[in-house]
C-alpha cells in the first residue's frame, strides 16, 4: 500500500474520531431519538442503490432479505427506476427465519415469490404486510445489497430500516412520522475521500433519494439538499443541489468543494439535509489500491428525525 494512501487513511480516521465525538454528544442530548434504527428487525426497508447495466453483464446488484422472526412474512416490494419516478411492484413470501437473495438483473421465482428482472438504476423499497396488527408482526426483516461489476469493484451496504411503532393494520400510506413508523433522518453525516478530477478512478459518488414518495398517484418529489463540508482544518464549505426522485452523481460534478484542490485536505466531513423533504443518501468511495481502482459503500451516521410519507399502490 502506497504511503500517500496510508496518509489519507490516517487523516480519515482522525476525522471519523471527530465525527464520533460530535454524534455521541448528539446522542446524549437526545438528537437521535427519531432516527431509523438500521440494525433492528424492521417493517420498512429501503435499498437506496440498485444498479443493473448491460442486462447484468457490466454491473449487477445482489439483493438480500432475511426474516428474523419465527413467523411467515409477506412483503410488498417496489422497484423505483431513476428515469421514471414511478415503480413496479411485486411480492416476497418468507418462511420463519428464512433468508432470500436474488440478482436484480434476473429476479427469482420460488413458490409464492416472483421477483421480476430489473434493468436500470434506482432504489428498492420493501414493506411488511403483517397477518395481524401487532408491532411484532410488522418488525421482522433486514436487508443488504451488493452492487458489483465486471471490473471487480463492489459496493456493499445495509438497507435502511424503519420500525413500526404502534399496533395497527398496514395501509397504503406509510407515515414515517415518529408515531406510526420511525422518522427519516434529519441530517446524514459522512466521512468521505476528496475527489481528484485528474484521476477518474478516485471520483467518489453521492446517491440521494427523497424519503417522501407518492408511488400511488405518480407525483414526483423534488427537494433541495443542503450540503455542508468541513475539512481537516475545521474550515466549512457549502453548496446545494436539487433532487427529483433520485440522484447519482460524482462529487466533483455537484460542487468543486469536494475536490482536494478546493478542500485543501484528503478527507472531509459531509453533512446532508433535505429542505422540502428529508432524504436518504449514501456515498460511494472510489480510490486506488495499486494496481487497480477500488470502491466501497460509505453509509452515513444519522442524526435527528423528520416526518415523511410513502404512498404505495
C-alpha positions in Angstrom: 0.0 0.0 0.0 1.4 3.4 -1.0 2.4 6.0 1.6 0.0 8.6 0.2 -2.9 6.2 0.6 -1.9 5.4 4.1 -1.7 9.1 5.0 -5.1 9.6 3.6 -6.5 6.8 5.7 -4.8 8.2 8.9 -6.4 11.6 8.2 -9.7 10.0 7.5 -9.5 8.1 10.8 -8.9 11.4 12.6 -12.0 12.9 11.0 -14.0 9.8 12.0 -13.0 10.2 15.6 -14.2 13.8 15.5 -17.4 12.8 13.9 -18.0 10.1 16.5 -17.4 12.7 19.2 -20.0 15.1 17.6 -22.6 12.4 17.1 -22.1 10.9 20.6 -22.8 14.3 22.1 -25.9 14.5 19.9 -27.0 11.0 21.2 -26.5 12.1 24.8 -28.7 15.2 24.1 -31.4 13.1 22.5 -30.8 14.2 19.0 -31.0 10.7 17.6 -34.3 9.7 19.2 -36.2 9.6 15.9 -33.5 8.4 13.5 -34.3 5.0 11.9 -32.6 2.1 13.8 -31.0 0.5 10.8 -29.7 -2.7 12.6 -33.0 -3.8 14.1 -35.7 -6.0 12.5 -37.9 -3.5 10.7 -41.2 -3.0 9.0 -39.9 -1.0 6.1 -36.6 -1.4 4.4 -35.1 0.8 1.7 -32.2 0.0 -0.6 -31.1 3.4 -2.0 -28.9 2.0 -4.8 -29.8 -0.8 -7.2 -27.8 -0.9 -10.4 -28.1 -3.1 -13.5 -26.1 -2.3 -16.6 -25.8 -4.3 -19.8 -28.5 -6.7 -18.5 -26.2 -7.6 -15.7 -23.2 -8.3 -17.8 -21.5 -5.0 -16.9 -23.0 -4.2 -13.5 -25.5 -6.1 -11.3 -26.8 -6.0 -7.8 -27.4 -8.8 -5.4 -30.3 -8.1 -3.1 -30.5 -9.9 0.3 -33.5 -10.2 2.6 -33.9 -12.1 5.8 -36.9 -12.8 8.0 -35.7 -12.5 11.6 -38.9 -13.7 13.1 -40.4 -17.1 13.9 -43.5 -16.4 11.7 -44.1 -16.4 8.0 -43.8 -12.9 6.5 -45.3 -11.3 3.3 -43.6 -8.3 1.9 -44.8 -5.9 -0.8 -41.8 -4.6 -2.7 -41.4 -1.9 -5.3 -38.5 -1.0 -7.6 -38.3 2.7 -8.4 -36.2 3.4 -11.6 -34.4 6.7 -11.5 -35.6 7.7 -15.0 -39.3 7.3 -14.4 -40.1 8.4 -10.8 -42.6 5.6 -10.7 -42.3 2.0 -9.7 -43.4 -1.6 -10.4 -44.3 -3.8 -7.5 -44.0 -7.5 -6.6 -44.4 -9.7 -3.5 -42.0 -11.8 -1.5 -43.0 -14.5 0.9 -40.6 -15.7 3.6 -41.0 -18.7 5.9 -39.9 -18.3 9.5 -36.2 -17.2 9.8 -35.8 -17.6 6.0 -33.1 -15.6 4.1 -33.5 -15.0 0.4 -31.3 -13.3 -2.3 -31.5 -12.6 -6.0 -29.6 -10.9 -8.8 -31.6 -7.8 -9.7 -31.0 -8.5 -13.5 -32.6 -11.9 -13.2 -35.1 -11.8 -10.4 -36.2 -15.0 -8.9 -39.2 -17.4 -8.7 -39.7 -19.6 -5.6 -43.1 -20.8 -4.7 -45.2 -17.7 -3.9 -42.3 -15.3 -4.5 -41.9 -13.9 -8.1 -39.3 -11.1 -8.3 -39.2 -9.6 -11.8 -35.9 -8.6 -13.5 -34.7 -5.1 -13.1 -32.7 -3.3 -15.8 -32.0 0.2 -14.6 -30.5 2.3 -11.8 -32.8 3.2 -8.9 -34.0 2.2 -5.5 -35.9 -0.7 -3.9 -38.5 -0.5 -1.1 -40.0 -3.5 0.8 -42.8 -3.2 3.3 -44.0 -5.9 5.7 -47.7 -6.9 5.1 -48.5 -8.4 8.5 -51.1 -11.1 9.1 -52.0 -9.4 12.4 -51.8 -5.8 13.7 -49.2 -6.2 16.5 -45.9 -4.4 16.4 -44.1 -7.7 16.5 -45.8 -8.8 13.3 -44.6 -5.7 11.5 -41.0 -5.6 12.6 -39.5 -8.7 11.1 -36.9 -8.1 8.3 -33.5 -6.8 7.5 -31.7 -6.3 4.2 -28.4 -5.9 2.5 -27.2 -5.3 -1.1 -24.0 -5.6 -3.1 -23.5 -3.7 -6.4 -20.7 -5.3 -8.4 -19.2 -5.0 -11.8 -17.0 -7.0 -14.2 -14.1 -4.8 -13.2 -14.2 -6.4 -9.7 -15.4 -3.3 -7.9 -18.1 -3.9 -5.3 -20.3 -1.5 -3.3 -21.8 -3.3 -0.3 -24.2 -1.7 2.1 -27.1 -2.3 4.6 -30.6 -1.3 3.7 -32.1 1.4 5.8 -34.8 0.0 8.2 -37.8 1.8 9.7 -39.6 0.4 12.7 -43.3 0.2 13.2 -44.1 1.9 16.5 -47.8 1.2 17.1 -50.2 -1.7 16.6 -52.4 -1.4 13.6 -53.1 -2.6 10.0 -51.0 -1.8 7.0 -52.4 1.0 4.8 -51.1 2.4 1.5 -49.9 5.5 3.4 -46.6 4.7 5.2 -46.3 7.5 7.7 -42.7 7.9 8.7 -43.8 10.4 11.4 -42.3 9.1 14.6 -45.7 7.9 15.7 -46.7 5.1 13.3 -43.2 4.4 12.0 -39.8 5.9 12.9 -38.9 9.1 11.0 -36.5 9.7 8.3 -33.1 11.2 9.4 -32.9 14.9 9.5 -29.2 15.0 8.9 -26.8 12.4 7.4 -23.1 12.6 8.2 -20.3 11.0 6.1 -16.5 11.0 6.2 -15.6 11.0 2.5 -12.4 10.9 0.4 -11.8 14.1 -1.5 -12.1 13.8 -5.3 -9.4 14.4 -7.8 -10.8 15.1 -11.3 -7.4 14.5 -12.9 -7.6 10.9 -11.7 -11.0 9.4 -12.7 -10.9 6.2 -10.6 -10.9 8.4 -7.5 -14.0 10.3 -8.3 -16.4 9.3 -5.5 -20.2 9.5 -5.9 -23.2 10.6 -4.0 -26.6 8.8 -4.1 -29.7 10.6 -2.9 -33.4 9.7 -2.9 -36.2 11.7 -1.2 -37.9 10.0 1.8 -41.3 11.3 0.7 -42.6 9.5 -2.4 -46.1 9.2 -3.9 -45.9 6.0 -5.9 -49.7 5.6 -6.0 -50.5 8.8 -7.8 -47.1 9.1 -9.6 -46.5 12.5 -8.1 -42.8 13.4 -8.2 -40.9 14.7 -5.2 -38.4 17.4 -5.6 -36.3 18.8 -2.8 -33.3 21.0 -2.4 -30.5 19.3 -0.5 -28.2 21.5 1.6 -24.6 20.4 1.6 -22.0 21.3 4.2 -18.4 20.1 4.1 -15.8 20.5 6.9 -12.2 19.9 6.1 -9.4 18.7 8.4 -8.7 22.2 9.4 -12.3 22.9 10.6 -13.0 25.2 7.6 -16.5 25.0 6.3 -17.8 25.0 2.7 -21.4 24.9 1.5 -23.4 24.0 -1.6 -26.8 22.7 -2.6 -28.4 20.6 -5.2 -31.9 19.9 -6.4 -33.0 16.2 -6.4 -36.1 14.9 -8.2 -36.9 11.3 -7.4 -33.2 10.1 -7.5 -29.7 11.4 -7.9 -26.4 9.6 -8.5 -23.5 11.9 -9.4 -19.8 12.3 -9.0 -19.0 14.5 -6.0 -16.9 17.0 -8.1 -19.8 17.3 -10.6 -22.0 18.5 -7.8 -19.5 21.1 -6.5 -15.8 21.8 -6.5 -15.8 21.9 -2.7 -15.5 18.1 -2.8 -12.2 18.3 -4.7 -8.8 18.0 -3.0 -7.6 21.3 -4.6 -10.5 23.3 -3.0 -10.9 21.4 0.2 -7.3 21.5 1.0 -7.3 18.1 2.6 -7.6 14.4 1.5 -10.8 13.8 3.5 -13.8 15.7 4.7 -16.9 15.6 6.9 -20.0 15.8 4.8 -23.4 16.8 6.2 -26.6 16.5 4.1 -30.0 17.8 4.8 -33.1 17.9 2.6 -35.1 21.1 2.7 -38.6 20.3 1.3 -38.3 16.6 2.1 -35.8 14.6 4.2 -33.6 12.3 2.1 -31.8 9.0 2.3 -28.2 9.0 0.9 -25.0 7.1 0.6 -21.5 7.9 -0.7 -19.6 5.6 -3.0 -15.9 6.0 -2.2 -13.5 5.4 -5.1 -9.8 5.1 -4.5 -6.7 3.4 -5.8 -5.2 0.3 -4.3 -2.4 -0.3 -6.8 -2.5 -1.7 -9.3 -6.4 -1.5 -9.5 -9.1 1.0 -8.5 -11.5 0.0 -5.8 -14.9 1.1 -4.4 -16.6 1.0 -1.0 -20.1 1.7 0.1 -20.0 4.6 2.6 -23.0 4.6 4.9 -24.0 7.6 7.0 -24.4 8.3 10.6 -28.0 9.5 11.1 -28.9 12.5 13.3 -32.3 13.7 14.3 -35.6 12.8 12.6 -38.2 14.4 10.3 -41.5 13.2 9.1 -42.1 11.9 5.6 -44.7 9.7 3.8 -44.5 6.9 1.3 -47.7 6.2 -0.6 -47.8 2.8 -2.3 -50.2 1.4 -4.9 
